[in-house]
Amino acid sequence: MNIKNLQLFIHLSDSLSFHQTAQAMHISPSALSRVIQRLEQELGQSLFRRDNRSVELTIAGKKLIPVATTIISNWLSLKIELNSDSSLLQGKLKIFCSVTASYSHLPSILTAFRHRYPQIEIQLLTGDSALAIDKVLNGEVDVAITAKPEHLSNKLTYIELDHIPMSVISPAISPPAIQQLLNDGPNWQALPFIVAESGPARSRANTWFKDKKITPPIYAQISGHEAIVSMVALGCGIGIAPDIVINNSPMSDKVQRFPAEFIAPLSLGLCCKQSRHQESVLKALLQLF
C-alpha cells in the first residue's frame, strides 16, 4: 500500500467514475483498476461494487476513507515540514470557474496545492464559464478552469484536465405541446431550445444545428449551464448541455437524453497568462501538472 495508490482510491471514492479519476490523475482506466484490485487483495475486502453502469463504495471502502485520508495528510505534512521553501511560500491565488467545476474538478487540484503550500490564500470566484478567458486576460483572476475556446489566444497557457461529453436533453415528462413534437421522431425544426448564451457550449450547439440543417426557435439563452437543466426539467423546451452539469444537477432525474444525437465533447482545462509563468504562486500551481 503506497501513497499514490491511496490518493487514487480517495479520488475514485469521490468521483465514483473510473474514467473521470483516470483522466484527472493521469493514469489509464485499466491501470487504475489494477491499483484498486491490489488494494482489495491487501485488505482482503472489496472496496467498490461496480458494473457497466455504476460504481459504489462498499462498507469496507467507506471505512478505508478516513484511514487513507489521515495517512496521506500526515505524509504530505511531513514533506512540507522537510521542505522549508514550500511551507514559506505565501501569497494569494485567485481562481475562476463555474459552480459545477468548483465541485467536479477543483477539489483535487486544491487539495494537492494546499497540502504543499498551506500558507497561500485561495480566492474562488464562480460564474459563467464563457467569461473565464476574458477574466484571465484582463487580470481579474490568476487562473481559470474553463472549456477551451475554438480560438485560444497565444497569450494564454492551457493545460487540459478532462474531456466533457455533451448531450441533447428533453423533459422526462414533457408537456403536451412538446410531446406532440417529439412523437414519431423529434421535429427538431419546431422544438423550442434552451442553450448557453455564449462560449464553447454555444458553439457546439450551433454546429449541431448546422449539421441537422435546422434553425429551431430559441426559447432561452442562459448565462452558464446549470439553469439549462432546470428549465428543461420544468418543461420549457429541449436543451443542450455538458454531461457533467446534467449529472450533477439536482434536476437530473427529471430530464432524459437523446443517446443517438452526437455533439462534440468540450475540452476542460486550466488556463492562465503565459507572461505570468514565473510568478512564484502561479509557478507553484503549474508545477503540479
N, C-alpha and C positions, 0 to 999 in steps of 0.2 A: 504494500500500500504506500503510494507516494503522494506528494503534494499536488502534482499536476493531475493525477487521477481523481483526487478528491475535489479539485476545482472543477473538473469536467462533470463529476457527479452532482455538485451543488448547482451548476448552471443547468444541467438537464432536469434536476428536480424542480427548478423554477419554470423552465420553458415547456417541459413535458413534450419536447419535439426533438428527435434525434437530428433531423435536418437542420433546425434552427441552431441548436447547440454546436453541431459540427461546423456550420458556417461561421458562427461567432467566435469559436475557439480555434479555428484554422486547423481542423482535423477532418479526415474523411468519415462519413457515417459508419462505414464498416470498421474503421479503427476505433471509433467511439464505442461501438457495440462490443468490441473485444475488451476494451477497458472496463466496461460495466460488467461483462461476464467474469473478468478476473476478480473484480471486487466481490462479486457474488460468490465466487468459488472460495475466496479468502474468508468471507464471513459465514459461508455455508447457508446463506439465505438469499432468496430472490429480493431484489431491491425495487424492481418495476414489473408491473403487469403490462404487456404490450401485445397488440395485434396490428392488423393492417391499417386500423383507423385511429387508434388512441394509445396513449401511454399514461399509466397511473402508478403512483407510488404505492408500495406495499407497506405494511406496518413496520417491517424491518427498515425499509427505506426512510420512512419518517423518523425513526429512532436514530438513524445514522446522521441526519442533517445537523443537529446541534453539535454532535461529536466532531464531524468533519469541519464545521464552521469554526469551532474552537481551535482545532489543530492548525487550520490554515491561518487563522488570525494570529495565533502565537508564533507561527513560523515567520509570517510577514513582519510582525512586530520585532522579532529578533533581527531580521535582515535590516530593518530601518535603524535599529539601535546600533548595529555594527557598521552602518553606512551613514556617517555623520552628515555628509553633503546632502543626502536625500532628506534627512529629517530637518535640516536647517532651511531648506528651500521654502520661501514664503512668497505670498502674493495673492492675486485674485484671478480666477478663470471664469469668464462669462460665456455660458453655453446657451444656444438657442435650439429648440427642437419642437416638434408637435407634441400634443398631450400623449398620443399613443406611443411615440418613440420614447417618451420620458419613462415609460414602464416596460417597454419591449426590448430596447437596445441600450439605453443609457445606464441602467443599473450595473451591468457587468463592467462597463468602462469605468464608471466612477468608483466601483468597489476596488478595482486594481489600482486606480490612480490615488485614491485616498489612503489606502494602506501604505503606499510607497511615499506619498507626500502629504502627511496628515495636517500640515500647517497651512496649506493653500486653501483659501476661501473659495467655495464654489457658489456662483450666482447663476441660477437657472431661469431662463425666460422661455415661455411656451407660447405657441401661436400657430398661424397658418404657415405650413412648411414652404409654400410658394414665396414667402417673404425672406427665407433664410439666406439665400445668396446675397441679396442686397444688404442685409444686416451685416454680413461678414465684410463685404466690400466697403461699406460705409463706416466700418469700425465700431458699430454699435455692440457687437459681440466679438469674442476672440475666435470662437469655433461654433459650427452648427452641425447637427445631424439632419441630413436632408436628402431628398431624391435628386439624382444627378440630372441636370437640365440637358436638353439636346445640344446646346452650345455652351460649353463651360469656358469661362474667361481664363485666359492664360496667366492671369494674376493670382489664380487660386490653385491650391493643392487639394486633391480629392482622394480619399482613401476609402475604398469600397468595403462595406461591412456585411451587406446582405443583398439578395435579390428578393423583391417583394411581388408576388403574383397579384393580378387584378381580376376582378370579376364583375359581370353584369348581374344585378340582383333585382328581384321583384318582391312585393309583399307576400308573406307566407299565406295570408288570406286576403285576396285582392278585392277591392270594392267592385261592384258590378260594371262600372264604366271601363275599368282597366281589365277586368277578367274577360270581357267581351272581345277586347283587342288581343288578348293572349290565346283565346280559343283557336283551334285549328292552325296553330303556328303563329308566333308573335307577329303582329303588324307593326314592325319597328318604325315605319314612317309616321304612324299616327300616335304611338305611345308617348306620353309625357316623360321627359328625362330630367333627372336631378344630377348635376355634375359639379366638379370643382370649378371655381371661378377662373383659376389660372394655374400655372405651374405644369410640371411633367405629367401629373394625373390628367389634367385637362387636355394636354397634347395627345395622350394615349386615347382618350375618349374621342377626340376629333379624328384621329387616324382610323379608329374603329368605325365611326360614322361614314368616313370616306370609303373605306373598304366595303361597307354594306351598301354604298350608293344611296344613302338616306340623309335627309335633313329634318330630323324629328323636332317637334316642339320642345323647347326647354322650359320646364316648369320652374326650376330654381337653379341658381348658380351659387355655390357655397364657398365661403372662405374657410379653408381647412377641409377635412374629410369626415370627421366624426358625425357631423349633423346629417350627412348624406344617408347614412344607415338609418338614423332615426326617422327621417322624412319618408323613406321608402317603407319602413315598418308601419308607419301611420297611414299608408295607402295613398300617398301623394303622387307617386309615379315609379318609374324604373330608374335605378341608379347604377353608376359605375364608380367603384371604389377599390382601394387596396385591400387585399385579403386580411392583412394584419389588423386593419381598422375594423373590418367586418367581424373577425374572430373575437376581438376584444371588446366589442360593443355590448352594452347591456341589452340591446335590442336584437342581438344576433339570431336568437331563436324565432324571431318574427319576420325574417327575410329568407329567401331562397335564391340559390344561384342558378344561372343557365350554364350548365357544365360544357355544353357544346360550343359556347362562344369564347374565342381566344382573344385576349388582349395582352400585348407585350408587357412583361414584368418591369417594374421600376428597379433601378439600382439605388440602394440606400447607402450613404456613406458619410464620412467625417470630412468637413470642408473648412479650410482656413486660408488666409492670405500667404502666398509664398514669401513675401517680403518680411514676414514676421517669424520665420522658422527658427531664428537664433535667439529669440526672446526666451528667457530661462523657463518660464512656466509652460509656454506652448511647446518648446523643445522637449520638456519632460513628458508632456502628454503624447507627442508624436512618437517618442521612443517606446511607447507601449505596443506599437504596431509594426 
